[in-house]
Amino acid sequence: MIFSRDSLTQLDPANGEPLRVVAIGGGTGLSTLLHGLRAHVTTSNPSAASQGLIADLAAVVTVTDDGGSSGRLRKGFNMLPPGDLRNCMVALSEDEDLLAQLFAHRFRGGDALKGHNFGNLFVAALTEITGDFGHAIQLASKILATRGRIYPVTTANTTLVARMDDGSEVRGETNITASKKRIAELMLDPPNASPLPETLDAIQRADLITVGPGSLYTSLITNLLVRDIPSALANARGVRVYICNLMSQANESLDLTASEHIKRIYEHTRAPIFDYALVNTAPFSAETIARYAAEGAAPVVPDIEGIEALGVRCIAGDFASEETTVRHAAGRVTGALLALGRTAFAGNLRPN
Protein backbone atom coordinates (compact mmCIF):
# COMPACT_ATOMS: atom_id res chain seq x y z
CA MET A 1 0.00 0.00 0.00
CA ILE A 2 1.40 3.40 -1.04
CA PHE A 3 0.59 6.60 0.82
CA SER A 4 1.27 10.05 -0.53
CA ARG A 5 2.25 12.95 1.66
CA ASP A 6 -1.07 14.69 0.90
CA SER A 7 -3.18 11.63 1.70
CA LEU A 8 -1.44 11.21 5.05
CA THR A 9 -2.19 14.81 5.95
CA GLN A 10 -5.88 14.18 5.22
CA LEU A 11 -5.84 11.10 7.47
CA ASP A 12 -4.32 12.99 10.38
CA PRO A 13 -6.94 13.12 13.13
CA ALA A 14 -7.91 16.56 14.41
CA ASN A 15 -7.28 15.50 17.96
CA GLY A 16 -4.85 12.86 19.14
CA GLU A 17 -2.57 11.98 21.99
CA PRO A 18 0.90 13.55 21.79
CA LEU A 19 3.52 11.16 20.47
CA ARG A 20 6.70 9.74 21.91
CA VAL A 21 9.28 9.91 19.10
CA VAL A 22 12.74 8.35 18.73
CA ALA A 23 15.02 9.44 15.85
CA ILE A 24 18.09 7.31 15.09
CA GLY A 25 20.99 8.33 12.84
CA GLY A 26 23.86 10.76 12.53
CA GLY A 27 25.45 13.43 10.40
CA THR A 28 23.53 16.28 8.80
CA GLY A 29 20.61 13.98 8.00
CA LEU A 30 19.62 13.49 11.62
CA SER A 31 20.13 17.13 12.58
CA THR A 32 17.97 18.22 9.62
CA LEU A 33 15.17 15.91 10.76
CA LEU A 34 15.46 17.09 14.38
CA HIS A 35 15.20 20.67 13.19
CA GLY A 36 11.77 19.83 11.80
CA LEU A 37 10.61 17.75 14.76
CA ARG A 38 11.75 20.34 17.30
CA ALA A 39 8.98 22.78 16.35
CA HIS A 40 6.34 20.23 17.38
CA VAL A 41 7.67 19.30 20.82
CA THR A 42 5.48 20.25 23.75
CA THR A 43 6.80 23.26 25.63
CA SER A 44 5.80 25.20 28.72
CA ASN A 45 4.42 27.92 26.45
CA PRO A 46 0.64 27.38 26.20
CA SER A 47 0.42 29.59 23.11
CA ALA A 48 2.75 27.41 21.02
CA ALA A 49 1.09 26.77 17.68
CA SER A 50 2.07 23.12 17.56
CA GLN A 51 1.48 22.35 21.22
CA GLY A 52 0.92 18.68 21.98
CA LEU A 53 2.06 16.93 18.78
CA ILE A 54 5.20 15.46 20.37
CA ALA A 55 5.27 14.77 24.09
CA ASP A 56 8.78 13.32 24.16
CA LEU A 57 11.60 13.36 21.60
CA ALA A 58 14.80 11.31 21.89
CA ALA A 59 17.69 11.31 19.41
CA VAL A 60 20.00 8.29 19.26
CA VAL A 61 23.28 9.32 17.64
CA THR A 62 26.24 7.47 16.14
CA VAL A 63 29.65 7.88 17.85
CA THR A 64 32.24 6.35 15.50
CA ASP A 65 33.65 9.51 13.90
CA ASP A 66 37.45 9.63 14.05
CA GLY A 67 38.25 12.60 11.85
CA GLY A 68 38.55 16.37 12.23
CA SER A 69 38.03 18.05 15.58
CA SER A 70 36.08 15.06 16.94
CA GLY A 71 38.90 12.70 16.02
CA ARG A 72 41.53 14.87 17.67
CA LEU A 73 39.54 15.06 20.90
CA ARG A 74 38.91 11.32 20.76
CA LYS A 75 42.64 10.62 20.59
CA GLY A 76 43.81 13.37 22.91
CA PHE A 77 41.22 12.94 25.67
CA ASN A 78 40.26 9.29 25.16
CA MET A 79 36.63 10.36 24.82
CA LEU A 80 33.87 9.62 22.35
CA PRO A 81 33.54 11.93 19.32
CA PRO A 82 31.11 14.78 20.07
CA GLY A 83 30.55 16.19 16.57
CA ASP A 84 27.27 14.56 15.56
CA LEU A 85 25.87 14.99 19.08
CA ARG A 86 26.83 18.67 18.98
CA ASN A 87 24.90 19.16 15.74
CA CYS A 88 21.84 17.53 17.30
CA MET A 89 22.05 19.86 20.31
CA VAL A 90 22.05 22.87 17.99
CA ALA A 91 19.09 21.51 16.03
CA LEU A 92 17.05 21.02 19.22
CA SER A 93 18.12 24.13 21.11
CA GLU A 94 15.73 26.94 22.00
CA ASP A 95 18.02 29.61 20.53
CA GLU A 96 19.21 27.80 17.45
CA ASP A 97 20.52 30.70 15.39
CA LEU A 98 22.87 32.04 18.07
CA LEU A 99 23.99 28.61 19.25
CA ALA A 100 24.55 27.42 15.71
CA GLN A 101 27.09 30.18 15.22
CA LEU A 102 28.75 29.55 18.58
CA PHE A 103 28.82 25.76 18.50
CA ALA A 104 29.84 25.56 14.84
CA HIS A 105 32.59 28.13 15.29
CA ARG A 106 35.91 26.63 14.23
CA PHE A 107 39.01 28.24 15.67
CA ARG A 108 41.28 29.60 12.96
CA GLY A 109 44.35 30.39 15.07
CA GLY A 110 46.49 28.87 17.77
CA ASP A 111 48.40 25.62 17.39
CA ALA A 112 46.28 23.80 19.97
CA LEU A 113 42.86 25.23 19.10
CA LYS A 114 43.13 25.59 15.33
CA GLY A 115 40.53 23.43 13.59
CA HIS A 116 38.51 22.66 16.73
CA ASN A 117 34.80 23.46 17.04
CA PHE A 118 33.77 25.36 20.14
CA GLY A 119 30.88 22.95 20.69
CA ASN A 120 33.23 19.97 20.70
CA LEU A 121 35.45 21.64 23.30
CA PHE A 122 32.36 22.45 25.38
CA VAL A 123 31.41 18.77 25.50
CA ALA A 124 35.03 17.78 26.20
CA ALA A 125 35.12 20.14 29.18
CA LEU A 126 31.90 18.72 30.60
CA THR A 127 33.23 15.19 30.10
CA GLU A 128 36.32 16.02 32.14
CA ILE A 129 34.22 17.65 34.86
CA THR A 130 31.72 14.80 35.17
CA GLY A 131 33.96 11.90 34.21
CA ASP A 132 31.13 10.47 32.11
CA PHE A 133 30.50 11.23 28.43
CA GLY A 134 26.82 10.28 28.52
CA HIS A 135 26.21 12.50 31.55
CA ALA A 136 28.11 15.34 29.85
CA ILE A 137 25.78 15.15 26.85
CA GLN A 138 22.72 15.33 29.10
CA LEU A 139 24.16 18.32 30.99
CA ALA A 140 25.01 20.11 27.75
CA SER A 141 21.49 19.53 26.51
CA LYS A 142 20.10 20.94 29.74
CA ILE A 143 22.33 24.02 29.56
CA LEU A 144 21.22 24.63 25.96
CA ALA A 145 17.53 24.02 26.81
CA THR A 146 17.11 21.46 24.06
CA ARG A 147 13.60 20.31 23.21
CA GLY A 148 14.43 16.64 23.46
CA ARG A 149 16.91 14.18 24.88
CA ILE A 150 20.11 13.20 23.08
CA TYR A 151 21.80 9.85 23.62
CA PRO A 152 25.01 8.46 22.15
CA VAL A 153 24.09 5.05 20.77
CA THR A 154 26.78 3.58 23.03
CA THR A 155 29.35 4.93 25.48
CA ALA A 156 31.81 2.19 24.51
CA ASN A 157 34.91 3.40 22.67
CA THR A 158 34.46 1.43 19.46
CA THR A 159 36.19 1.44 16.09
CA LEU A 160 34.31 0.95 12.86
CA VAL A 161 35.64 -1.88 10.67
CA ALA A 162 34.52 -2.62 7.12
CA ARG A 163 35.05 -5.80 5.15
CA MET A 164 35.27 -4.71 1.53
CA ASP A 165 34.11 -6.53 -1.59
CA ASP A 166 37.66 -7.75 -2.29
CA GLY A 167 37.93 -9.36 1.17
CA SER A 168 40.19 -6.68 2.64
CA GLU A 169 39.43 -4.88 5.90
CA VAL A 170 39.50 -1.13 6.46
CA ARG A 171 39.57 0.25 10.00
CA GLY A 172 38.22 3.64 11.09
CA GLU A 173 35.33 5.71 9.78
CA THR A 174 37.57 8.22 8.01
CA ASN A 175 39.45 5.48 6.14
CA ILE A 176 36.21 3.68 5.28
CA THR A 177 34.68 6.87 3.88
CA ALA A 178 37.81 7.58 1.83
CA SER A 179 38.07 4.06 0.41
CA LYS A 180 37.14 3.52 -3.23
CA LYS A 181 36.15 -0.09 -2.58
CA ARG A 182 32.59 -1.25 -1.99
CA ILE A 183 31.55 -2.15 1.56
CA ALA A 184 30.35 -5.74 1.97
CA GLU A 185 29.93 -5.82 5.75
CA LEU A 186 30.30 -3.37 8.61
CA MET A 187 31.47 -4.34 12.11
CA LEU A 188 32.32 -2.78 15.46
CA ASP A 189 35.52 -3.49 17.36
CA PRO A 190 34.95 -4.56 20.07
CA PRO A 191 31.74 -6.19 18.81
CA ASN A 192 29.83 -6.29 22.11
CA ALA A 193 29.24 -2.56 22.62
CA SER A 194 26.07 -2.06 24.64
CA PRO A 195 23.54 0.79 24.45
CA LEU A 196 22.44 3.05 27.25
CA PRO A 197 19.45 1.62 29.16
CA GLU A 198 17.66 4.92 28.51
CA THR A 199 17.91 4.31 24.77
CA LEU A 200 16.29 0.88 24.97
CA ASP A 201 13.57 2.27 27.21
CA ALA A 202 12.88 5.12 24.78
CA ILE A 203 12.57 2.67 21.87
CA GLN A 204 10.26 0.42 23.86
CA ARG A 205 7.96 3.31 24.79
CA ALA A 206 8.01 5.13 21.45
CA ASP A 207 4.95 5.60 19.24
CA LEU A 208 7.06 6.62 16.25
CA ILE A 209 10.65 5.54 15.49
CA THR A 210 12.69 6.86 12.57
CA VAL A 211 15.97 5.65 11.10
CA GLY A 212 17.68 8.05 8.70
CA PRO A 213 18.34 9.97 6.64
CA GLY A 214 22.11 9.69 6.62
CA SER A 215 25.08 7.86 5.15
CA LEU A 216 23.96 4.27 4.78
CA TYR A 217 26.86 2.63 6.58
CA THR A 218 28.65 5.27 8.64
CA SER A 219 25.56 7.09 9.96
CA LEU A 220 22.81 4.46 9.99
CA ILE A 221 24.08 0.88 10.05
CA THR A 222 26.74 1.78 12.62
CA ASN A 223 23.92 2.45 15.13
CA LEU A 224 22.33 -0.89 14.35
CA LEU A 225 25.52 -2.82 15.18
CA VAL A 226 25.23 -1.95 18.85
CA ARG A 227 24.06 -4.89 20.93
CA ASP A 228 20.30 -5.10 21.61
CA ILE A 229 19.39 -2.21 19.31
CA PRO A 230 18.19 -4.46 16.42
CA SER A 231 16.09 -6.66 18.72
CA ALA A 232 14.63 -3.57 20.41
CA LEU A 233 13.58 -2.23 17.01
CA ALA A 234 12.28 -5.61 15.86
CA ASN A 235 10.05 -5.86 18.94
CA ALA A 236 9.06 -2.20 19.19
CA ARG A 237 5.37 -1.39 19.57
CA GLY A 238 5.64 1.90 17.72
CA VAL A 239 5.55 2.62 13.99
CA ARG A 240 9.04 2.22 12.50
CA VAL A 241 9.95 4.38 9.50
CA TYR A 242 13.02 4.34 7.29
CA ILE A 243 13.70 7.78 5.76
CA CYS A 244 15.49 7.04 2.52
CA ASN A 245 18.39 9.19 1.36
CA LEU A 246 17.81 11.54 -1.55
CA MET A 247 21.20 10.97 -3.17
CA SER A 248 23.53 8.00 -3.32
CA GLN A 249 27.12 8.21 -2.07
CA ALA A 250 29.93 7.05 -4.28
CA ASN A 251 31.77 5.26 -1.50
CA GLU A 252 28.77 3.85 0.41
CA SER A 253 25.67 3.39 -1.71
CA LEU A 254 26.55 3.92 -5.38
CA ASP A 255 23.89 2.46 -7.70
CA LEU A 256 21.77 1.19 -4.79
CA THR A 257 18.01 1.70 -5.12
CA ALA A 258 15.82 2.56 -2.14
CA SER A 259 14.88 -1.09 -1.58
CA GLU A 260 18.53 -2.12 -1.76
CA HIS A 261 19.30 0.38 1.01
CA ILE A 262 16.78 -1.47 3.16
CA LYS A 263 18.23 -4.84 2.18
CA ARG A 264 21.73 -3.75 3.26
CA ILE A 265 20.32 -2.65 6.61
CA TYR A 266 18.50 -5.96 7.06
CA GLU A 267 21.69 -7.86 6.30
CA HIS A 268 23.17 -6.28 9.42
CA THR A 269 20.10 -6.34 11.70
CA ARG A 270 19.27 -9.95 10.73
CA ALA A 271 15.60 -9.05 11.10
CA PRO A 272 13.03 -6.73 9.48
CA ILE A 273 12.78 -3.50 11.47
CA PHE A 274 10.68 -1.19 9.26
CA ASP A 275 6.94 -0.80 8.75
CA TYR A 276 7.18 2.15 6.36
CA ALA A 277 9.71 3.82 4.10
CA LEU A 278 9.52 7.52 3.27
CA VAL A 279 10.87 8.05 -0.26
CA ASN A 280 11.21 11.08 -2.48
CA THR A 281 9.57 10.66 -5.88
CA ALA A 282 9.89 14.26 -7.11
CA PRO A 283 12.44 14.81 -9.91
CA PHE A 284 15.55 16.94 -9.52
CA SER A 285 16.68 19.65 -11.90
CA ALA A 286 19.20 18.84 -14.60
CA GLU A 287 21.67 21.21 -12.94
CA THR A 288 21.45 19.36 -9.61
CA ILE A 289 21.85 15.95 -11.26
CA ALA A 290 24.91 17.14 -13.19
CA ARG A 291 26.49 18.69 -10.10
CA TYR A 292 26.11 15.51 -8.08
CA ALA A 293 27.20 13.30 -10.98
CA ALA A 294 30.52 15.17 -10.95
CA GLU A 295 30.92 13.97 -7.35
CA GLY A 296 30.02 10.39 -8.21
CA ALA A 297 26.50 10.60 -6.78
CA ALA A 298 23.00 10.31 -8.22
CA PRO A 299 19.37 10.43 -7.04
CA VAL A 300 18.32 7.26 -5.22
CA VAL A 301 15.81 5.39 -7.36
CA PRO A 302 12.51 5.02 -5.44
CA ASP A 303 11.71 1.46 -6.54
CA ILE A 304 8.40 1.23 -4.72
CA GLU A 305 7.59 -2.30 -5.87
CA GLY A 306 10.92 -3.52 -4.51
CA ILE A 307 10.28 -1.83 -1.18
CA GLU A 308 6.83 -3.30 -0.80
CA ALA A 309 8.16 -6.75 -1.74
CA LEU A 310 10.11 -6.52 1.53
CA GLY A 311 6.86 -6.02 3.45
CA VAL A 312 7.48 -2.31 3.89
CA ARG A 313 4.78 0.22 2.98
CA CYS A 314 5.72 3.38 1.11
CA ILE A 315 5.15 7.04 1.84
CA ALA A 316 5.90 8.74 -1.47
CA GLY A 317 6.08 12.43 -2.28
CA ASP A 318 8.16 15.55 -2.73
CA PHE A 319 10.46 15.55 0.29
CA ALA A 320 13.51 17.33 -1.13
CA SER A 321 14.84 20.84 -0.74
CA GLU A 322 16.92 21.57 -3.82
CA GLU A 323 19.44 24.29 -3.07
CA THR A 324 23.25 24.38 -3.20
CA THR A 325 23.19 21.08 -1.31
CA VAL A 326 20.23 18.75 -1.60
CA ARG A 327 18.59 18.20 1.78
CA HIS A 328 15.33 16.77 3.03
CA ALA A 329 12.67 19.45 3.43
CA ALA A 330 12.32 19.25 7.20
CA GLY A 331 8.80 20.66 7.30
CA ARG A 332 7.33 18.32 4.68
CA VAL A 333 9.08 15.26 6.11
CA THR A 334 7.99 16.09 9.64
CA GLY A 335 4.40 16.69 8.53
CA ALA A 336 4.18 13.27 6.89
CA LEU A 337 5.83 11.50 9.83
CA LEU A 338 3.58 13.07 12.45
CA ALA A 339 0.46 12.40 10.39
CA LEU A 340 1.52 8.77 10.04
CA GLY A 341 2.34 8.48 13.73
CA ARG A 342 -0.91 10.02 14.91
CA THR A 343 -3.16 8.02 12.60
CA ALA A 344 -1.30 4.80 13.40
CA PHE A 345 -1.55 5.60 17.10
CA ALA A 346 -5.30 6.07 16.64
CA GLY A 347 -5.52 2.62 15.05
CA ASN A 348 -6.08 3.71 11.46
CA LEU A 349 -2.73 2.68 10.00
CA ARG A 350 -1.32 0.28 12.57
CA PRO A 351 0.96 -2.21 10.76
CA ASN A 352 -0.11 -5.82 10.63
C-alpha positions as semicolon CSV with decimal commas, in nm:
position;residue;x (nm);y (nm);z (nm)
1;M;0,000;0,000;0,000
2;I;0,140;0,340;-0,104
3;F;0,059;0,660;0,082
4;S;0,127;1,005;-0,053
5;R;0,225;1,295;0,166
6;D;-0,107;1,469;0,090
7;S;-0,318;1,163;0,170
8;L;-0,144;1,121;0,505
9;T;-0,219;1,481;0,595
10;Q;-0,588;1,418;0,522
11;L;-0,584;1,110;0,747
12;D;-0,432;1,299;1,038
13;P;-0,694;1,312;1,313
14;A;-0,791;1,656;1,441
15;N;-0,728;1,550;1,796
16;G;-0,485;1,286;1,914
17;E;-0,257;1,198;2,199
18;P;0,090;1,355;2,179
19;L;0,352;1,116;2,047
20;R;0,670;0,974;2,191
21;V;0,928;0,991;1,910
22;V;1,274;0,835;1,873
23;A;1,502;0,944;1,585
24;I;1,809;0,731;1,509
25;G;2,099;0,833;1,284
26;G;2,386;1,076;1,253
27;G;2,545;1,343;1,040
28;T;2,353;1,628;0,880
29;G;2,061;1,398;0,800
30;L;1,962;1,349;1,162
31;S;2,013;1,713;1,258
32;T;1,797;1,822;0,962
33;L;1,517;1,591;1,076
34;L;1,546;1,709;1,438
35;H;1,520;2,067;1,319
36;G;1,177;1,983;1,180
37;L;1,061;1,775;1,476
38;R;1,175;2,034;1,730
39;A;0,898;2,278;1,635
40;H;0,634;2,023;1,738
41;V;0,767;1,930;2,082
42;T;0,548;2,025;2,375
43;T;0,680;2,326;2,563
44;S;0,580;2,520;2,872
45;N;0,442;2,792;2,645
46;P;0,064;2,738;2,620
47;S;0,042;2,959;2,311
48;A;0,275;2,741;2,102
49;A;0,109;2,677;1,768
50;S;0,207;2,312;1,756
51;Q;0,148;2,235;2,122
52;G;0,092;1,868;2,198
53;L;0,206;1,693;1,878
54;I;0,520;1,546;2,037
55;A;0,527;1,477;2,409
56;D;0,878;1,332;2,416
57;L;1,160;1,336;2,160
58;A;1,480;1,131;2,189
59;A;1,769;1,131;1,941
60;V;2,000;0,829;1,926
61;V;2,328;0,932;1,764
62;T;2,624;0,747;1,614
63;V;2,965;0,788;1,785
64;T;3,224;0,635;1,550
65;D;3,365;0,951;1,390
66;D;3,745;0,963;1,405
67;G;3,825;1,260;1,185
68;G;3,855;1,637;1,223
69;S;3,803;1,805;1,558
70;S;3,608;1,506;1,694
71;G;3,890;1,270;1,602
72;R;4,153;1,487;1,767
73;L;3,954;1,506;2,090
74;R;3,891;1,132;2,076
75;K;4,264;1,062;2,059
76;G;4,381;1,337;2,291
77;F;4,122;1,294;2,567
78;N;4,026;0,929;2,516
79;M;3,663;1,036;2,482
80;L;3,387;0,962;2,235
81;P;3,354;1,193;1,932
82;P;3,111;1,478;2,007
83;G;3,055;1,619;1,657
84;D;2,727;1,456;1,556
85;L;2,587;1,499;1,908
86;R;2,683;1,867;1,898
87;N;2,490;1,916;1,574
88;C;2,184;1,753;1,730
89;M;2,205;1,986;2,031
90;V;2,205;2,287;1,799
91;A;1,909;2,151;1,603
92;L;1,705;2,102;1,922
93;S;1,812;2,413;2,111
94;E;1,573;2,694;2,200
95;D;1,802;2,961;2,053
96;E;1,921;2,780;1,745
97;D;2,052;3,070;1,539
98;L;2,287;3,204;1,807
99;L;2,399;2,861;1,925
100;A;2,455;2,742;1,571
101;Q;2,709;3,018;1,522
102;L;2,875;2,955;1,858
103;F;2,882;2,576;1,850
104;A;2,984;2,556;1,484
105;H;3,259;2,813;1,529
106;R;3,591;2,663;1,423
107;F;3,901;2,824;1,567
108;R;4,128;2,960;1,296
109;G;4,435;3,039;1,507
110;G;4,649;2,887;1,777
111;D;4,840;2,562;1,739
112;A;4,628;2,380;1,997
113;L;4,286;2,523;1,910
114;K;4,313;2,559;1,533
115;G;4,053;2,343;1,359
116;H;3,851;2,266;1,673
117;N;3,480;2,346;1,704
118;F;3,377;2,536;2,014
119;G;3,088;2,295;2,069
120;N;3,323;1,997;2,070
121;L;3,545;2,164;2,330
122;F;3,236;2,245;2,538
123;V;3,141;1,877;2,550
124;A;3,503;1,778;2,620
125;A;3,512;2,014;2,918
126;L;3,190;1,872;3,060
127;T;3,323;1,519;3,010
128;E;3,632;1,602;3,214
129;I;3,422;1,765;3,486
130;T;3,172;1,480;3,517
131;G;3,396;1,190;3,421
132;D;3,113;1,047;3,211
133;F;3,050;1,123;2,843
134;G;2,682;1,028;2,852
135;H;2,621;1,250;3,155
136;A;2,811;1,534;2,985
137;I;2,578;1,515;2,685
138;Q;2,272;1,533;2,910
139;L;2,416;1,832;3,099
140;A;2,501;2,011;2,775
141;S;2,149;1,953;2,651
142;K;2,010;2,094;2,974
143;I;2,233;2,402;2,956
144;L;2,122;2,463;2,596
145;A;1,753;2,402;2,681
146;T;1,711;2,146;2,406
147;R;1,360;2,031;2,321
148;G;1,443;1,664;2,346
149;R;1,691;1,418;2,488
150;I;2,011;1,320;2,308
151;Y;2,180;0,985;2,362
152;P;2,501;0,846;2,215
153;V;2,409;0,505;2,077
154;T;2,678;0,358;2,303
155;T;2,935;0,493;2,548
156;A;3,181;0,219;2,451
157;N;3,491;0,340;2,267
158;T;3,446;0,143;1,946
159;T;3,619;0,144;1,609
160;L;3,431;0,095;1,286
161;V;3,564;-0,188;1,067
162;A;3,452;-0,262;0,712
163;R;3,505;-0,580;0,515
164;M;3,527;-0,471;0,153
165;D;3,411;-0,653;-0,159
166;D;3,766;-0,775;-0,229
167;G;3,793;-0,936;0,117
168;S;4,019;-0,668;0,264
169;E;3,943;-0,488;0,590
170;V;3,950;-0,113;0,646
171;R;3,957;0,025;1,000
172;G;3,822;0,364;1,109
173;E;3,533;0,571;0,978
174;T;3,757;0,822;0,801
175;N;3,945;0,548;0,614
176;I;3,621;0,368;0,528
177;T;3,468;0,687;0,388
178;A;3,781;0,758;0,183
179;S;3,807;0,406;0,041
180;K;3,714;0,352;-0,323
181;K;3,615;-0,009;-0,258
182;R;3,259;-0,125;-0,199
183;I;3,155;-0,215;0,156
184;A;3,035;-0,574;0,197
185;E;2,993;-0,582;0,575
186;L;3,030;-0,337;0,861
187;M;3,147;-0,434;1,211
188;L;3,232;-0,278;1,546
189;D;3,552;-0,349;1,736
190;P;3,495;-0,456;2,007
191;P;3,174;-0,619;1,881
192;N;2,983;-0,629;2,211
193;A;2,924;-0,256;2,262
194;S;2,607;-0,206;2,464
195;P;2,354;0,079;2,445
196;L;2,244;0,305;2,725
197;P;1,945;0,162;2,916
198;E;1,766;0,492;2,851
199;T;1,791;0,431;2,477
200;L;1,629;0,088;2,497
201;D;1,357;0,227;2,721
202;A;1,288;0,512;2,478
203;I;1,257;0,267;2,187
204;Q;1,026;0,042;2,386
205;R;0,796;0,331;2,479
206;A;0,801;0,513;2,145
207;D;0,495;0,560;1,924
208;L;0,706;0,662;1,625
209;I;1,065;0,554;1,549
210;T;1,269;0,686;1,257
211;V;1,597;0,565;1,110
212;G;1,768;0,805;0,870
213;P;1,834;0,997;0,664
214;G;2,211;0,969;0,662
215;S;2,508;0,786;0,515
216;L;2,396;0,427;0,478
217;Y;2,686;0,263;0,658
218;T;2,865;0,527;0,864
219;S;2,556;0,709;0,996
220;L;2,281;0,446;0,999
221;I;2,408;0,088;1,005
222;T;2,674;0,178;1,262
223;N;2,392;0,245;1,513
224;L;2,233;-0,089;1,435
225;L;2,552;-0,282;1,518
226;V;2,523;-0,195;1,885
227;R;2,406;-0,489;2,093
228;D;2,030;-0,510;2,161
229;I;1,939;-0,221;1,931
230;P;1,819;-0,446;1,642
231;S;1,609;-0,666;1,872
232;A;1,463;-0,357;2,041
233;L;1,358;-0,223;1,701
234;A;1,228;-0,561;1,586
235;N;1,005;-0,586;1,894
236;A;0,906;-0,220;1,919
237;R;0,537;-0,139;1,957
238;G;0,564;0,190;1,772
239;V;0,555;0,262;1,399
240;R;0,904;0,222;1,250
241;V;0,995;0,438;0,950
242;Y;1,302;0,434;0,729
243;I;1,370;0,778;0,576
244;C;1,549;0,704;0,252
245;N;1,839;0,919;0,136
246;L;1,781;1,154;-0,155
247;M;2,120;1,097;-0,317
248;S;2,353;0,800;-0,332
249;Q;2,712;0,821;-0,207
250;A;2,993;0,705;-0,428
251;N;3,177;0,526;-0,150
252;E;2,877;0,385;0,041
253;S;2,567;0,339;-0,171
254;L;2,655;0,392;-0,538
255;D;2,389;0,246;-0,770
256;L;2,177;0,119;-0,479
257;T;1,801;0,170;-0,512
258;A;1,582;0,256;-0,214
259;S;1,488;-0,109;-0,158
260;E;1,853;-0,212;-0,176
261;H;1,930;0,038;0,101
262;I;1,678;-0,147;0,316
263;K;1,823;-0,484;0,218
264;R;2,173;-0,375;0,326
265;I;2,032;-0,265;0,661
266;Y;1,850;-0,596;0,706
267;E;2,169;-0,786;0,630
268;H;2,317;-0,628;0,942
269;T;2,010;-0,634;1,170
270;R;1,927;-0,995;1,073
271;A;1,560;-0,905;1,110
272;P;1,303;-0,673;0,948
273;I;1,278;-0,350;1,147
274;F;1,068;-0,119;0,926
275;D;0,694;-0,080;0,875
276;Y;0,718;0,215;0,636
277;A;0,971;0,382;0,410
278;L;0,952;0,752;0,327
279;V;1,087;0,805;-0,026
280;N;1,121;1,108;-0,248
281;T;0,957;1,066;-0,588
282;A;0,989;1,426;-0,711
283;P;1,244;1,481;-0,991
284;F;1,555;1,694;-0,952
285;S;1,668;1,965;-1,190
286;A;1,920;1,884;-1,460
287;E;2,167;2,121;-1,294
288;T;2,145;1,936;-0,961
289;I;2,185;1,595;-1,126
290;A;2,491;1,714;-1,319
291;R;2,649;1,869;-1,010
292;Y;2,611;1,551;-0,808
293;A;2,720;1,330;-1,098
294;A;3,052;1,517;-1,095
295;E;3,092;1,397;-0,735
296;G;3,002;1,039;-0,821
297;A;2,650;1,060;-0,678
298;A;2,300;1,031;-0,822
299;P;1,937;1,043;-0,704
300;V;1,832;0,726;-0,522
301;V;1,581;0,539;-0,736
302;P;1,251;0,502;-0,544
303;D;1,171;0,146;-0,654
304;I;0,840;0,123;-0,472
305;E;0,759;-0,230;-0,587
306;G;1,092;-0,352;-0,451
307;I;1,028;-0,183;-0,118
308;E;0,683;-0,330;-0,080
309;A;0,816;-0,675;-0,174
310;L;1,011;-0,652;0,153
311;G;0,686;-0,602;0,345
312;V;0,748;-0,231;0,389
313;R;0,478;0,022;0,298
314;C;0,572;0,338;0,111
315;I;0,515;0,704;0,184
316;A;0,590;0,874;-0,147
317;G;0,608;1,243;-0,228
318;D;0,816;1,555;-0,273
319;F;1,046;1,555;0,029
320;A;1,351;1,733;-0,113
321;S;1,484;2,084;-0,074
322;E;1,692;2,157;-0,382
323;E;1,944;2,429;-0,307
324;T;2,325;2,438;-0,320
325;T;2,319;2,108;-0,131
326;V;2,023;1,875;-0,160
327;R;1,859;1,820;0,178
328;H;1,533;1,677;0,303
329;A;1,267;1,945;0,343
330;A;1,232;1,925;0,720
331;G;0,880;2,066;0,730
332;R;0,733;1,832;0,468
333;V;0,908;1,526;0,611
334;T;0,799;1,609;0,964
335;G;0,440;1,669;0,853
336;A;0,418;1,327;0,689
337;L;0,583;1,150;0,983
338;L;0,358;1,307;1,245
339;A;0,046;1,240;1,039
340;L;0,152;0,877;1,004
341;G;0,234;0,848;1,373
342;R;-0,091;1,002;1,491
343;T;-0,316;0,802;1,260
344;A;-0,130;0,480;1,340
345;F;-0,155;0,560;1,710
346;A;-0,530;0,607;1,664
347;G;-0,552;0,262;1,505
348;N;-0,608;0,371;1,146
349;L;-0,273;0,268;1,000
350;R;-0,132;0,028;1,257
351;P;0,096;-0,221;1,076
352;N;-0,011;-0,582;1,063
